Amino acid sequence: MDNSKEWHWFTGGILVSLLSVATYFVFEALELKKYPFGVTAGFGYISALFGNLFGGLAENPVIQKYTKNILEFFLLIGLVIGGYAASKQSKTFSPENIPATWEKYHGKSLTKRYLVVLVGGILLGFGAPFAGGCTTGNILQGWAHLSLGSIVAGMSFFAAGIVTAKILYPNLGGENDTN
Amino acid sequence: MILIKILLGLVIGLIFGYILTKTGITKYPRVMGMLRLKDFKILKFMMTAVISSLILFHIFGDLGWLELSPKPLSWGSLIGGLIFGTGMGLLGYCPGTLAARIGEGKKDAIIGLVGMAIGIFIYALLFKPINEIFLSGKVNGDIFQLIGVNKWIIIIPAAIIFSGIIYFVNKNFSDNKKIF
């Protein structure tokens, strides 16, 4: 992991907050909605496209809600492009099948990693709308509003994440070098 | 209008993704390092964004320039949150960083995206019972209304506590130590 070209956390944090606030203003000016941007809804749009293939789901409130989220869907595409542009720009673009850290502890098996990722993805997708938003909606935005729901959700994210990470990586090695 | 939405979505996403990747918080060892309580760059990044937005949102709110919308509290916040957190630990990404990681060429993130879409789909199928059991007893999420004090009496201590967390982890943990 080459960290030398990374921005400082402070720079990144301030820029994200300015983006949040600017977005909020733009959304309100365009009368789109009265809440800041989130990422889950973009994934929801994909689920809704899939759901709309089946006639019986047209009445489903979740599918109905996400069908309208074309902006969030393109936000998701923008995120992919942004990740690509930034990694190209700092020359850290590096296609890989499995993270090196995973490989070191859990082996080279693609099936194993992809299965864990698939299950993880399903839990993430199921949990995000259940909890009222993902990390972006609940922490970056919700904590900034000091929303009770978001504070409880964000703490639950960390609590369960910490336990899962401890199970996946019970013993850590390597003290001196950088990752 | 649809064109505006598409363009706006693309621009916001692009900037957000660029910041996430540039700051290095999309990296798998960083996410896992945070969850293993060893690498706190992501937490410092998040807390900085939270403090700054907290203050800006409420100043602009006081000026009447924007209207805030706190999220309500329900059992979903806790139970959905725990399910989400387990997924985040297994994946090593949250939804936003997952998308940016696809752009960085990480193939497992694509499987994560498929999983995420399936997960939301399952949630949609089970929405009726979930809504009845867990989401029906919603509490107003507006902490200021609930406690009934001037909101700056809560905002300023909250900002100080968040800053204290940043100060503590910044002092005690390095961002570039090899953990794994």
Interface residues (C-beta under 8 A of the other chain):
Chain A: M1 N3 E6 W7 H8 W9 F10 T11 G12 G13 I14 L15 V16 S17 L18 L19 S20 V21 T23 Y24 F25 V26 E28 L30 L32 K34 Y35 F37 V39 T40 G42 F43 G44 I46 S47 A48 F50 G51 L57 N60 P61 V62 I63 Y66 I70 L71 E72 F73 F74 L75 L76 I77 G78 L79 V80 I81 G82 G83 Y84 A85 A86 S87 Q89 S90 T92 F93 S94 P95 E96 N97 I98 P99 A100 T101 W102 K104 Y105 R113 Y114 V116 V117 L118 V119 G120 G121 I122 L123 L124 G125 F126 G127 A128 P129 F130 A131 G132 G133 C134 T135 T136 G137 N138 I139 L140 Q141 G142 W143 A144 H145 L146 S147 L148 G149 S150 V152 A153 G154 M155 S156 F157 F158 A159 A160 G161 I162 V163 T164 A165 K166 I167 L168 Y169 L172 G173 G174 E175 N176 D177 T178 N179
Chain B: I2 I4 K5 I6 L7 L8 G9 L10 V11 I12 G13 L14 I15 F16 G17 Y18 I19 L20 T21 K22 T23 G24 I25 T26 K27 Y28 P29 R30 M32 G33 L35 R36 L37 K38 K41 I42 K44 F45 M46 M47 T48 A49 V50 I51 S52 S53 L54 L56 F57 F60 W65 L66 E67 L68 S69 P70 K71 P72 L73 S74 G76 S77 L78 I79 G80 G81 L82 I83 F84 G85 T86 G87 M88 G89 L90 L91 G92 C94 P95 G96 L98 A99 A100 R101 I102 G103 E104 G105 K106 K107 D108 A109 I111 G112 L113 V114 G115 M116 A117 I118 G119 I120 F121 I122 Y123 A124 L125 F127 I130 F134 V139 N140 G141 D142 I143 F144 L146 I154 I155 A158 D175 N176 K177 K178 I179 F180
